[in-house]
């Protein structure tokens, strides 16, 4: 996919990090962006790598994961176009704290660390947006830990599916159709379960009429009922 100058500006304007940046500063950002493409399953960076760039998702989907020595993984975030990742290592200079991989064919725009830090130091709007993002990520991770400790598997699955529906449509109620690049192993890695357990729980939700599974799509029939199941 090739973007014109106006197309790149539109993409940046849709990213919460750059939404309030002045046009002149945004034009400077554009000159330093590099387009990158990744195959399904390709690693964008590994845990422990040096943090050399910020990534903005412009197409596809990305999972942020923690790998285990045994080859298992815990997925701590999934990202879609307009989301960004990789900022923490740019701020503190420490190695990457997690691995990022493409869930499907994916494209990002990357901004080198030096340009990112220069812009953060010069633009208060970007600095404020970055702080809001970090605070939001801490709150999200706190909620994830709470789910892992206090909800059973069925509750964690219901909560995660309901959240994905809300992310797609904050006013979602019924028949929310989601693009679905995830495998059952991915979904298990999101909620700390096994693939077999997720398979059984998904079958229960389909049987109760709350879900419909189609090719590359998942239809959530009743978001509020899923949320109630997550509270039990």
DRENDREN-401106 format. One record per residue: x, z, y of N, C-alpha, C, O in turn; residue in three letters; residue number from 1. Coordinates in steps of 0.05 Angstrom, whole numbers. Layout:
BEGIN
X	Z	Y	X	Z	Y	X	Z	Y	X	Z	Y	ALA	NUM
...
//
This chain:
BEGIN
17	0	-24	0	0	0	18	0	25	36	16	27	UNK	1
12	-18	44	28	-19	68	11	-11	92	-12	-20	94	UNK	2
22	6	109	7	16	132	18	4	158	42	2	161	UNK	3
0	-3	176	8	-11	203	14	14	218	10	37	209	UNK	4
25	11	243	31	34	260	6	50	265	6	75	263	UNK	5
-17	36	271	-42	50	275	-51	64	250	-63	85	251	UNK	6
-46	52	227	-53	64	201	-38	90	196	-50	110	187	UNK	7
-12	90	202	4	114	199	-6	136	218	-9	159	210	UNK	8
-12	129	242	-23	149	262	-49	160	253	-54	184	256	UNK	9
-66	144	241	-92	153	231	-87	173	208	-101	193	206	UNK	10
-68	167	190	-62	185	168	-52	212	179	-60	233	169	UNK	11
-34	211	198	-23	236	209	-45	252	223	-45	276	222	UNK	12
-62	237	237	-84	251	252	-103	265	232	-116	284	240	UNK	13
-104	255	208	-121	268	187	-108	291	173	-121	304	157	UNK	14
-82	295	178	-68	317	166	-69	342	184	-62	340	207	UNK	15
-79	364	174	-81	388	191	-56	396	205	-57	407	227	UNK	16
-33	390	194	-8	398	206	-2	383	232	9	394	251	UNK	17
-11	358	233	-4	341	256	-28	335	274	-26	320	294	UNK	18
-51	346	268	-76	339	281	-74	343	312	-86	328	327	UNK	19
-61	365	320	-61	372	349	-34	365	363	-30	374	385	UNK	20
-17	350	349	9	343	361	4	321	382	-12	303	378	UNK	21
18	323	404	16	304	426	23	276	417	41	273	400	UNK	22
10	255	427	15	228	418	45	220	420	55	206	402	UNK	23
59	228	441	87	221	444	104	232	422	121	219	411	UNK	24
98	258	415	113	271	393	106	258	367	123	255	349	UNK	25
80	251	364	72	238	339	85	211	335	92	203	312	UNK	26
89	197	357	103	171	355	132	175	346	142	158	331	UNK	27
144	197	354	171	203	345	172	209	315	190	202	301	UNK	28
151	224	306	149	230	277	148	204	261	161	201	241	UNK	29
131	185	270	128	160	255	154	146	250	157	133	229	UNK	30
172	147	269	197	133	266	215	144	244	233	130	234	UNK	31
210	169	236	227	182	215	213	184	188	226	194	169	UNK	32
189	174	186	175	176	160	185	155	140	191	133	147	UNK	33
185	164	115	193	145	94	171	145	73	162	166	64	UNK	34
162	121	66	141	118	46	153	121	18	173	108	11	UNK	35
140	137	1	149	141	-27	126	137	-46	104	146	-40	UNK	36
132	125	-69	111	120	-89	120	133	-115	143	133	-122	UNK	37
100	144	-130	106	158	-155	86	150	-176	62	146	-171	UNK	38
96	147	-201	79	141	-223	64	166	-233	72	188	-226	UNK	39
42	162	-247	28	184	-259	47	201	-276	61	190	-293	UNK	40
48	227	-271	66	245	-286	94	247	-275	109	264	-284	UNK	41
102	230	-256	129	230	-245	133	255	-228	116	263	-212	UNK	42
157	267	-231	163	291	-215	173	282	-187	190	265	-185	UNK	43
162	295	-167	169	289	-139	194	306	-132	213	296	-120	UNK	44
193	332	-139	217	348	-138	214	371	-158	192	378	-165	UNK	45
237	381	-167	237	403	-187	241	430	-173	253	432	-152	UNK	46
230	451	-186	237	478	-178	267	481	-179	280	474	-198	UNK	47
278	492	-157	307	496	-156	322	474	-140	345	477	-133	UNK	48
308	451	-135	321	430	-119	324	439	-90	310	457	-81	UNK	49
343	427	-76	345	431	-47	321	420	-33	311	399	-40	UNK	50
312	434	-13	289	425	3	298	406	25	309	415	45	UNK	51
294	380	21	304	360	40	283	346	56	290	332	75	UNK	52
257	350	49	236	335	63	209	347	60	204	360	40	UNK	53
192	343	80	164	349	78	149	325	67	157	302	74	UNK	54
129	329	51	113	307	40	84	309	50	73	331	50	UNK	55
73	286	58	45	284	65	32	265	45	41	242	42	UNK	56
12	275	31	-2	258	11	-19	237	25	-37	244	40	UNK	57
-14	212	19	-30	190	31	-47	176	10	-65	160	17	UNK	58
-42	180	-15	-58	168	-36	-52	181	-63	-30	190	-68	UNK	59
-73	183	-80	-69	196	-106	-73	226	-106	-89	236	-90	UNK	60
-59	240	-122	-62	269	-124	-36	281	-135	-21	269	-150	UNK	61
-30	306	-126	-5	320	-133	-12	347	-143	-30	360	-133	UNK	62
3	356	-164	1	384	-173	26	398	-166	48	388	-170	UNK	63
23	423	-157	45	441	-152	45	461	-175	25	475	-180	UNK	64
67	463	-190	67	478	-215	92	495	-218	113	490	-206	UNK	65
89	516	-234	111	533	-242	117	528	-272	100	533	-288	UNK	66
140	517	-279	146	511	-307	157	535	-321	170	552	-309	UNK	67
153	536	-347	164	557	-363	187	545	-380	188	521	-384	UNK	68
206	562	-390	227	552	-407	217	539	-433	230	522	-444	UNK	69
192	546	-441	181	535	-466	167	509	-461	156	497	-480	UNK	70
166	499	-436	154	474	-430	125	476	-421	112	456	-415	UNK	71
114	500	-420	87	504	-409	88	504	-378	110	505	-366	UNK	72
65	503	-366	64	503	-337	40	518	-327	19	519	-340	UNK	73
43	529	-303	21	542	-289	17	526	-263	35	525	-246	UNK	74
-7	514	-260	-13	498	-236	-23	516	-215	-44	529	-218	UNK	75
-9	518	-192	-18	536	-171	-32	522	-148	-44	535	-131	UNK	76
-31	496	-147	-45	481	-127	-48	452	-135	-31	441	-149	UNK	77
-70	439	-127	-73	410	-130	-79	399	-102	-94	411	-87	UNK	78
-67	376	-96	-67	365	-68	-78	337	-68	-74	322	-87	UNK	79
-92	330	-47	-104	304	-43	-95	292	-17	-81	305	-1	UNK	80
-102	267	-12	-94	254	14	-102	271	38	-124	282	40	UNK	81
-82	274	56	-85	291	80	-72	317	77	-65	330	96	UNK	82
-67	326	52	-52	351	47	-22	346	49	-13	324	47	UNK	83
-7	368	53	22	366	55	34	388	38	21	408	32	UNK	84
60	384	31	73	404	15	103	402	19	114	382	29	UNK	85
117	423	10	146	424	12	157	437	37	181	436	42	UNK	86
140	450	53	149	461	78	165	486	76	182	492	93	UNK	87
160	502	55	173	529	54	203	526	53	218	541	67	UNK	88
214	509	35	243	506	33	255	495	59	278	500	65	UNK	89
240	480	74	250	469	99	253	492	120	271	490	137	UNK	90
237	512	118	238	534	137	260	553	131	274	562	150	UNK	91
264	561	106	283	582	100	309	571	87	328	587	83	UNK	92
310	546	81	334	534	69	339	541	40	359	533	28	UNK	93
320	556	27	323	564	-1	314	540	-19	301	522	-9	UNK	94
322	541	-44	314	519	-63	284	518	-66	270	538	-59	UNK	95
274	496	-76	245	493	-81	236	515	-99	248	521	-120	UNK	96
213	528	-92	203	550	-108	184	541	-130	177	557	-147	UNK	97
177	515	-130	159	504	-151	165	475	-155	181	463	-139	UNK	98
153	463	-175	156	435	-181	132	420	-171	109	431	-172	UNK	99
136	396	-160	113	379	-151	114	354	-168	135	341	-172	UNK	100
90	346	-179	89	322	-196	63	307	-190	43	319	-181	UNK	101
63	281	-194	40	264	-189	20	266	-212	28	263	-235	UNK	102
-5	272	-205	-26	273	-225	-36	245	-233	-47	241	-254	UNK	103
-32	226	-215	-40	198	-218	-21	182	-201	-6	194	-186	UNK	104
-22	155	-201	-6	140	-183	-10	150	-154	-32	151	-144	UNK	105
12	157	-141	11	173	-116	30	161	-96	52	151	-103	UNK	106
22	164	-71	40	156	-49	41	178	-29	21	191	-22	UNK	107
65	183	-18	69	203	3	85	191	26	98	170	23	UNK	108
83	204	49	101	199	71	119	223	73	109	246	75	UNK	109
145	219	73	164	242	74	178	243	101	184	222	113	UNK	110
182	267	111	195	272	136	220	289	131	217	311	121	UNK	111
244	279	138	269	294	132	269	321	145	257	325	167	UNK	112
283	340	133	283	368	142	293	370	171	280	385	186	UNK	113
314	356	179	324	359	206	304	351	227	301	364	247	UNK	114
289	329	221	269	320	240	245	339	241	234	344	262	UNK	115
238	350	217	216	369	216	222	394	233	206	403	248	UNK	116
246	405	229	253	429	243	256	425	273	248	442	289	UNK	117
266	401	281	267	395	309	240	394	322	235	404	344	UNK	118
221	382	307	194	379	318	180	406	319	166	412	339	UNK	119
184	423	298	171	449	298	182	466	322	167	481	334	UNK	120
208	464	328	219	479	350	210	470	377	210	485	396	UNK	121
202	444	379	195	433	405	165	432	410	157	429	433	UNK	122
149	433	390	120	429	393	104	454	385	101	459	361	UNK	123
93	469	404	78	493	398	53	488	381	46	504	364	UNK	124
40	465	384	16	458	369	24	456	339	9	465	322	UNK	125
46	443	333	55	440	306	63	467	294	57	473	271	UNK	126
76	483	310	84	510	301	60	527	294	60	540	274	UNK	127
40	526	311	15	541	306	1	531	281	-9	547	265	UNK	128
0	505	277	-13	493	253	2	501	228	-10	506	207	UNK	129
29	502	230	45	510	207	40	539	199	37	545	176	UNK	130
38	557	219	32	585	214	5	588	201	1	604	183	UNK	131
-15	573	211	-42	575	200	-41	566	171	-55	577	153	UNK	132
-26	545	165	-24	534	138	-12	555	119	-22	559	97	UNK	133
10	568	128	23	588	111	4	611	106	3	621	84	UNK	134
-10	620	127	-29	642	123	-51	634	104	-59	650	87	UNK	135
-61	609	106	-82	600	88	-73	599	59	-88	605	41	UNK	136
-47	590	56	-36	589	29	-33	617	17	-38	620	-7	UNK	137
-25	636	33	-23	664	23	-50	675	14	-52	688	-6	UNK	138
-70	669	30	-97	678	23	-107	665	-2	-119	678	-19	UNK	139
-101	639	-5	-110	625	-29	-96	636	-54	-109	640	-75	UNK	140
-70	641	-52	-55	652	-75	-64	680	-81	-65	688	-105	UNK	141
-71	696	-61	-82	723	-66	-108	721	-82	-113	736	-100	UNK	142
-125	702	-74	-150	698	-89	-145	689	-117	-159	697	-136	UNK	143
-125	672	-121	-118	663	-148	-109	686	-166	-117	688	-189	UNK	144
-92	704	-155	-84	727	-170	-107	745	-177	-109	756	-199	UNK	145
-126	748	-158	-149	765	-163	-166	753	-186	-176	768	-203	UNK	146
-169	727	-186	-185	714	-208	-171	719	-235	-185	725	-254	UNK	147
-145	716	-236	-130	719	-261	-133	747	-272	-133	751	-296	UNK	148
-134	767	-254	-135	795	-263	-163	805	-269	-167	821	-287	UNK	149
-183	795	-255	-209	807	-256	-232	790	-268	-254	800	-273	UNK	150
-226	764	-273	-247	747	-285	-239	739	-313	-215	736	-318	UNK	151
-259	737	-331	-252	726	-357	-249	696	-355	-252	684	-333	UNK	152
-242	683	-377	-236	654	-377	-260	638	-367	-257	619	-351	UNK	153
-284	645	-376	-308	630	-368	-312	632	-338	-319	613	-325	UNK	154
-308	656	-327	-311	661	-298	-290	646	-282	-295	635	-261	UNK	155
-265	645	-293	-243	631	-279	-249	601	-278	-244	588	-258	UNK	156
-258	590	-301	-264	562	-301	-287	555	-282	-285	535	-267	UNK	157
-308	570	-283	-331	565	-266	-323	567	-236	-331	550	-220	UNK	158
-307	587	-229	-298	590	-202	-280	566	-193	-284	556	-171	UNK	159
-262	558	-210	-244	536	-203	-260	510	-200	-255	495	-181	UNK	160
-279	504	-217	-294	479	-215	-312	480	-189	-315	460	-176	UNK	161
-323	503	-184	-340	506	-160	-323	502	-135	-331	489	-115	UNK	162
-298	512	-135	-280	509	-112	-272	480	-108	-271	470	-85	UNK	163
-267	465	-130	-261	437	-128	-284	422	-116	-280	403	-100	UNK	164
-308	429	-123	-332	417	-111	-334	422	-82	-340	405	-66	UNK	165
-329	447	-74	-330	455	-46	-309	441	-29	-313	433	-6	UNK	166
-285	438	-42	-264	423	-28	-272	394	-23	-265	383	-2	UNK	167
-286	382	-42	-294	355	-38	-317	352	-18	-319	333	-3	UNK	168
-335	373	-18	-358	373	0	-366	401	5	-379	414	-11	UNK	169
-359	412	29	-364	440	35	-394	448	34	-401	471	30	UNK	170
-411	428	37	-440	433	36	-452	426	9	-476	425	6	UNK	171
-434	423	-10	-443	414	-37	-463	433	-49	-461	458	-47	UNK	172
-483	422	-62	-503	438	-77	-507	427	-105	-503	442	-125	UNK	173
-514	402	-107	-521	391	-133	-508	363	-136	-504	349	-116	UNK	174
-503	356	-161	-493	329	-168	-470	320	-151	-470	299	-139	UNK	175
-449	337	-151	-424	330	-137	-406	315	-156	-398	326	-177	UNK	176
-399	291	-149	-382	274	-166	-353	275	-157	-347	269	-134	UNK	177
-336	284	-175	-307	288	-168	-290	268	-182	-294	263	-206	UNK	178
-271	256	-167	-250	241	-181	-235	261	-199	-231	284	-192	UNK	179
-229	252	-224	-219	271	-244	-194	261	-257	-195	250	-279	UNK	180
-170	265	-245	-145	256	-257	-134	277	-276	-113	272	-289	UNK	181
-147	300	-279	-136	322	-294	-142	319	-324	-163	310	-332	UNK	182
-123	327	-340	-127	330	-369	-138	359	-374	-137	376	-356	UNK	183
-147	363	-398	-156	391	-405	-132	410	-404	-135	433	-398	UNK	184
-108	400	-410	-84	416	-408	-79	424	-379	-70	446	-373	UNK	185
-83	405	-360	-80	411	-331	-100	433	-323	-92	452	-310	UNK	186
-125	430	-332	-145	450	-324	-138	477	-336	-142	498	-323	UNK	187
-128	477	-361	-120	502	-373	-97	515	-357	-96	539	-354	UNK	188
-78	499	-348	-56	509	-332	-64	520	-305	-50	536	-293	UNK	189
-88	511	-295	-98	522	-270	-109	550	-272	-108	566	-253	UNK	190
-120	556	-296	-134	582	-299	-121	601	-319	-132	622	-326	UNK	191
-97	594	-329	-84	611	-348	-97	613	-375	-101	634	-386	UNK	192
-104	589	-386	-118	588	-411	-104	568	-430	-84	556	-422	UNK	193
-114	565	-454	-105	544	-472	-123	520	-470	-146	522	-461	UNK	194
-113	497	-478	-129	472	-478	-153	475	-496	-175	466	-489	UNK	195
-150	489	-519	-173	492	-537	-195	509	-524	-218	503	-528	UNK	196
-187	530	-510	-207	547	-497	-222	532	-475	-246	534	-473	UNK	197
-207	515	-460	-220	499	-439	-239	479	-451	-261	475	-440	UNK	198
-231	467	-473	-248	447	-486	-275	460	-494	-296	449	-490	UNK	199
-273	485	-506	-297	499	-514	-315	506	-490	-339	503	-491	UNK	200
-302	516	-469	-318	525	-446	-330	501	-431	-353	503	-422	UNK	201
-316	478	-430	-328	454	-418	-352	445	-434	-372	437	-423	UNK	202
-349	446	-460	-372	438	-478	-396	456	-473	-419	446	-473	UNK	203
-391	482	-468	-413	500	-463	-427	493	-436	-451	494	-434	UNK	204
-411	486	-416	-422	479	-390	-437	453	-391	-458	450	-378	UNK	205
-427	434	-406	-441	409	-410	-468	414	-425	-489	403	-417	UNK	206
-467	431	-446	-490	437	-461	-512	451	-445	-536	448	-450	UNK	207
-504	467	-425	-523	482	-408	-533	465	-385	-549	474	-369	UNK	208
-522	440	-383	-532	422	-362	-518	426	-335	-527	414	-315	UNK	209
-497	441	-333	-483	446	-308	-462	425	-302	-455	420	-279	UNK	210
-452	411	-323	-432	390	-319	-440	365	-334	-455	365	-353	UNK	211
-429	343	-323	-430	317	-338	-403	305	-335	-392	301	-313	UNK	212
-391	298	-358	-364	287	-358	-366	257	-362	-377	247	-382	UNK	213
-355	241	-343	-355	212	-345	-326	203	-345	-307	219	-343	UNK	214
-322	178	-348	-294	167	-348	-282	171	-321	-291	160	-301	UNK	215
-260	187	-320	-245	192	-295	-262	206	-273	-254	207	-250	UNK	216
-285	217	-281	-301	231	-261	-314	255	-275	-320	255	-299	UNK	217
-319	276	-258	-333	299	-267	-356	304	-248	-352	305	-224	UNK	218
-381	306	-258	-404	311	-242	-413	340	-245	-420	348	-267	UNK	219
-413	355	-224	-422	382	-224	-451	383	-215	-457	376	-192	UNK	220
-468	390	-234	-497	388	-229	-508	410	-211	-527	405	-196	UNK	221
-496	434	-211	-506	457	-196	-482	474	-187	-473	491	-203	UNK	222
-473	470	-163	-449	485	-153	-455	514	-150	-438	531	-158	UNK	223
-478	521	-140	-485	550	-135	-487	565	-161	-479	589	-162	UNK	224
-497	553	-182	-499	566	-208	-471	571	-219	-466	592	-231	UNK	225
-453	552	-215	-425	556	-224	-413	579	-209	-398	596	-221	UNK	226
-418	581	-183	-407	603	-167	-418	630	-177	-404	650	-178	UNK	227
-444	630	-184	-456	655	-194	-443	663	-221	-438	687	-226	UNK	228
-437	643	-237	-424	650	-263	-396	661	-259	-387	677	-274	UNK	229
-383	652	-238	-357	662	-231	-357	691	-221	-336	704	-221	UNK	230
-380	700	-212	-382	727	-201	-390	747	-223	-390	772	-217	UNK	231
-398	738	-246	-408	757	-267	-385	773	-280	-389	789	-297	UNK	232
//
